[in-house]
Amino acid sequence: MTDYKGTTRRQFLRRSACAAVGMTAMGNTIFDLQRIAAAAPLGDYKSLVCVFLYGGNDGNNVIVPTLGADYAQYAAARAGLALPQSSLLPLHPLAASGDSREWGLHPSLQGVQGLFNAGRAAVVGNVGPLLAPLTREEYLSRSVAVPPQLFSHSDQTVHWQTSVPDQPAKTGWGGRTADLLHSLNENARISMSISVAGTNTFQVGKVVTQYQVAPEGPVGLTSYVPADQGANASSNAIRALLARTYGNLFERGYSGVFGRALDNQELLAGALAGAPVIATAFPQTDLGTQLQMIARLISVREALGLRRQVFFCSGQGFDTHGGQVGTTALDGSHADLLGELDGALTAFQAAMTELNVADSVTAFTASDFGRTLVSNGDGSDHGWGSHHFVLGGAVRGGRIYGQLPTLAVDGPNDAGEGRWIPTTSVDEYSATLARWFGVAASDLPLVLPNLGRFATPDLGFMG
């Protein structure tokens, strides 16, 4: 190849109290993130919420052409996976996207449809990891490098979460963003990066560490009772052990990590105990309870001394090789998965409005990859580019950003069997979010070092 063109989550959480501390900050010899972004002091609050859909969400049945020949082309390629034309939920964009086709959403996405048509959600089309802009001809001739191990779950998940697919990065783009802006949380009492879905690469930083909680609350020793609640014999014994002086370096390190875990458990439990009651009803699904906890954590941001927060949550089961079109919830069909996503996102947006922070919180979806346009007979196989939602009061919603692919096998966007070559890079998608979050334009290359290879560092979907 030539050089580049152009410039089970809950089981882990319960393993030990140390999980509450989060991952140890990791050094990165590639990026120098010691300097802090030269941003003026900000009095506002902002939060990014990554909703990662593990398994590879089939974007071809999330956003579907609704009319005439466009729908017929889609239906012919998808065969048994095609959604009935009459079931599609129409989108009414506020502005032309340069695409003459009309689009609708999967019938399970009624809440997202309402948010889009109300201008509070946007669609970003055909996003995926790239090393440089790429055409079908360049892909087939191998004249431009592509991310390694395409169509692999583990590799593409890491590429999405790091946005550095051409080298073994040790940090995620969310972690690098947090590293640059953590100084804005000068009164922070806890990490600004919180995961409600276990460990992830997205939040790994060099300075800021992940802090992990469960949907039910902070994770700690089940038998531990804080001193202000009366403690008990075992709790007193633990604290006595932690108070000892240790000569061994590893013993001191372990004692420090364990002590911080207990301190964080007590701190967050106390803050949540005083949290305002959120009247919005969340669906009691896995993703619904995760976003409900994130809403509660946002509600106590002032008690925790935080002006910037980065959250991570996830949906599971999107690897729909089989049973993609099911008839009941027990089938685990794509319709059920999207229904869970829709209910959770809709409730979360309602809760942000209730807490009067809708303009300050932006949620966005991500996934390993899209899936093939062509059916395998019972589902769809691993793809590449896919379509994503961005939601919140600061989003310039009601619009479709980027370029939706030509839905044709062997068409201009096809890498094979309807695996869409991305027309928008993860770098561009992420940079638009990071810039809104407060990263200075001059510092974007520290967060997204390959951004200069692409033409659009700001896709325009954030106000």
N, C-alpha and C positions, 0 to 999 in steps of 0.2 A: 504493500500500500504506500501511497505517497503521503507527504505531510498534510496536515489539516489545511483546508481552504479557509481564507479569511482569518481576519484577526479572530403451653396454655398458660397466657398472661397471668391469671389469678394464682396459679400454682407458684409462679416465681415470686409474686408479691408477698406470699405468705411464708416464704422460706425462713426469714429471720427479720429481726428489727433493723438489721443493717440495710435492708432494701430501702428503708425510708430515707436513708442518706442520699441515695442515688449513686450514679457511677462516679468513680474517681476522675477528676479532670485529667485529660490526656494531652501530652505535649504534641506539637505538630511542627516538624521541621520544615514543612513546605510553606506555611503561612506565619507571618509575624503579626500576631494579634495583641501584642503587648500595648501598643498605643491605643488610646481610647478615641472614639469618634469625636471630631471637633464640632460638636453640636452645642448650640446655645442652651442654657438651662430651660427646661420645659416644665410647665405646671400642669400639663394634661396627663391623662392616663390612656394607654393603648395596650391592646392585647391581640396576639395572633393565636388562632386555634387551628391546628392541623388535624384534619379528620382523614386518617389513612385507611383505605379500603384494601385490606390484604387479600391477595389471590388474583387480582387483575380484574377490575370492573369492566364489563362489556359496554363500552360507550356507544356501540352501534345500536343498542336498544334503549339507551338513555335519551338520546336526541335523534329523532327520526324525521325524514322528509314526509310531508303530509299530503302532497298533491300530485296528481296525474302521473306523468312519466317518471318523475323523481321517486315517488313512492313505489311505482312498478319496478324500477331498477333495484331498489332496496329489497323488495319482497322476493324478487327472482333470485337474488344472491343469497338471501338468508334462508330461503325455503321454510322449513318447519319452525325456525326461530323467529320469523317475521311476526311483528305485532299487528293485529287487525287495524286497518286504517281508521275505522270509526272509533277506536279506543284511545287514540293519541290526544294528548292535552295540548291545545294550540298555544304557541308563544306569540306574543305581540310586542316585538322589539320597538323601543322608543326611537331608534335611529337605524338607518340602513347599514348593513355590515359589508356591503359589496358582494353579497351572495344573493342571487335572485331566487333561490329556493326558499320555501316556507317550511318551518320546523315545528315539531311538537315533542312533548316529553312522554316518557313511559307513563301509563295510567296509574302507577303506584306513586307518582311524584306530584300529587295534587297540591301539597303544601308548598313545595318549591316552585311550582307553576305560579301560585298566587304571589309568592315573594318576587319572582322574576317580573311578572306583569305589573307589580306595584313599584318596581324600580329598586328593590332591595336585594336583588340577587342578579348575578351575571353568569354567563356561560363563557368559558375559554376553550376554544376548539383545538383538538389534535395536538395536545401537549405531550412531550416525552423527552427522555435524555438524548442529547446530541453532543458530538464533539465539535461540530461546525455545521452550517447550513448544508442540506443534502437533498439532491434530487434522486428520482428513481434511476435515471441513467447512471449517475455516479455510484449509487448503491450497487447496482447490478455489475458494473465494471470494476468495483472495488477501488475506485480512484480516489475516494475520500474515506478517511478512517471513521469507524463507527464505534460506539461503546462496546466493550468486550462482553461476551456471554449474553448476547441479545436473547430475549425470550426466556431467560432464567429468572425464576422468582427471586431468589436470594440476591443475585447480582443486580437486577433492575431495581429492587427495593432500595439497596444501598446507593445506586446511582441517583435515584429520585431524592433520597434523603440527604445526600452529600452534595449533589450537583457538581461533582468532580469525577466523572467517569473515566478519565484518562490516567489517573494515578491513585494509589491506595491511600486516600485521605483518611485521617483518623478523627475528623470532626465532621459534624453535619452543618448544613447551612443555617439551620435554626440556632445551633450552638454558637456558630461564629457571629451571628447577628446579636445574640445575647451577650457575647464577650465584648462587642463594641459598645453596647448601650447599658451595660450593667451599672455604670457610674451614675446613671439617672436614678437608680434605686439606692440613693445614699443612706436612707434610713431603713433599708430592708432588714427584716428579721428572719427571712427564709429565702430559699432560691427562687429566682424569677422563672426558672424552667421547671414546669411540673408536668409529669406524665401520669395519666390515669389508665394507661395501657401497658405498663411494664417498660422494660428497656427498649430503646430505639436509637438509631444512629442520628436521626434528625436533630436531637437536642444535645448531642455530645459536643462540648466546648473545651477550650483550653483553660479558661478561667472559671466559667460558670458550670456547675455540676447539675445533673438531673436530680430532681427530688420526686420520688414516686409515692403515690397514694392509691388507694383502692376506691372504687365507686362508693363504698360505705364510709370512707374516711381515712385518716392516717394509719399507716401500718406500723405495728410495734409488737412488743412482747404481750401476748394475750393475758398473762398473769401479772403484769406490771401495773402497780397502782401509784400514781404520782403522790408526792409528799403532801401537797395541798388537799388531797382527797383522802388522807388518812394513811396511805401507804400500807404495807404489810411486811411480814418478816422477810420474805424473799426479795421484795423491792428494796428494803433497807440493806440487805446483803449485797445486792447488785450495786447500789450506790456506794457502799463501803469499798467494794472492789475497785470501782472506777476512781475513787478518791486516793487510792494508793499511788505511790511513786514507783515507777518502773524504770529499771536501768536498760533493759533491752529495747532496741529501736522498734522492733516489730510489736512488742507488747505495748509500748507507748502509742504506736500508731493504731493498733486495734482498740485500745482503751479510748482513744480520742474519737474514732469513728463510732464506736458503740455509744459513747456518751452523747455525741451530737444526735444520734438517732433517737435516743430517749428525749433529749431536749426538744427536738423538732416535733416528736410525737405529742409532747405536752403542749407546746406552743400552738400547733395547728388545731389540736383538739379543743383547746380553750377558745381560740378564735372562732371556730365553727360553732361552738356552743352558744356564742353570742351573735351568730349571723342572723340577719333579718329573714323572716319567713317569706319564701318565694311562692306566690299563689299559683303561678303557672304550673299546670300538670304535665309532667314528663311521662312518656311511655316507659314502663318498667321492663324495657328490653336492655340487652347488654350495652348498646351504644347510647340508648336513652339515659341509663343511670350514669354512664361516664360523663355525658354532657351536663347532666343535672349536678354532678359534683363540681364540674368546672364552673358552672353558674354560681354555686355556693362559694367557691374559692374567689371568684371575682367580687362577690358581694362583701368579702372581708379584706379586700385589697388594702384599705387604709389602715386597718389594724395590723396588717403584715408589713406596712411601710413600702408598698410596691407601686411604682408608676409605669412600669413596663413588665409584661408577663408573656411567656411563650408556653402554650399548652399543647399536649399531644393526646389524642384518643384514637380509637380504631374500631373498624368493623371487620368481621371475619367472614370467610366462606365464599369469596367472590371468584374462586377458581372453578368456574362452571363448565367443566368438560362434559358433564352429564347432568341430566335432570334440570336443565336450565329453564325449561318451560314446564313448571309443575302445576298441580291443581290444588294442592293444600299446603298449609304451612309446614307440614311434616316433610314435604319434598325438599325443603330448603331451596326453593326456586329463586330465580333472579327477581321475580316480582316481590317475593317476601323480603329479600335482602334490601331492595330499593324502598319497600314500604317501611322497614325499620329505619333506614337512613332518613327518609322523608319525615317521619314522625319525630325523630330526635332533633333534626335540624330546625324544623318548624317550631318545636317547643323551645329550643335554645334561643332562637331569634325573638320569640315572644318574651322570654325571661329577660333578655338584654334590654328590651323596651321597658319592661316592668321596673328594672333596676336603673333605668335612665342612663344606660351606657351603650346603647345601640350604635351610636356614632363612633365609639371608641374600641369596639371589638369586631374583628374580622375573622370569620371562619372560612376555611378553604379545604377542598377535597384534594386527595392525591391517591395514587394506586400504583402497584408494581408496573402495570402496563395495561393497554386495552386488549381486545381479543379479535380473533379473525372474523371478517365479515362472513366468510363461508362457514356453513354449519358442518360439524363432524357427524351429524345424524342424530345427536342427542344433546348437543351443546356447542360450545365454541372453544377454540384452542388459543394458546398464548399469542398475543399480538405485540404492539409497540405503542404508537400514539393513541391517546384517548381524550375524552372531553371532561371538563371539570367545572365545579360550581364555586363561586366566591360569594359570600353572603355577609351583609352587615349594613349599617346605616351610612358608612363612609364609602360604600361601593357605588360606582356609577352603574347602577343596575339596569335591568330591562334591555340589555344589549348582548350581542354575541361578538366576542373578541377573537382575534386570530382567524384562522382559515379552516373551515370544516372540509373534510376530504371529499373528493369525487368518489362516490360509492360504486366503484367498478373494479372487478378483479382484472389485474394487469393494467389498471388505469394509472394516471400520473402520480398518485400517492401510494401505490401498492408495492410493498416489498415481497409479496407473495401471499396468496389466499386471503387477501384483504387485511393484511397487517400494515397499518398506516405508518408511513414514514412521517415522523412529526414535522409539522410546519411551524410550530412554536416550541422553543426549547424550555426545559425546566429552568434554565438560567434566567430567561426573560420573565417567565411566570413568577419565579421567586424574587427577582429584583424588584418587580412592581410592588410586591408585598413588603419587602424589606425597606424600600424607599419610603412608603407610607408610614411604616413603623418608626422611622426616625433615623435610618442609616443615611449619612451624607452621601451625595452622589460621588464624591471623590473616594469614598470608602467602599463603594460597592464591589470593586475588584478584590477586596479582602474577604468579602463574604462569598463572592461568585467569581473566582479567578478566570473563568473562561468566558465571561460575559462579553468581553470586547470582540469576540468572534461573531457576534450576532448583531443584527441591525436595530433591534428594538428593545433597549433596556427598560423602557416603560411602556407597557401595553395599553395604559390609559384606563384600566378598570377601577382604579382607586382615585377618589376625589382629593 
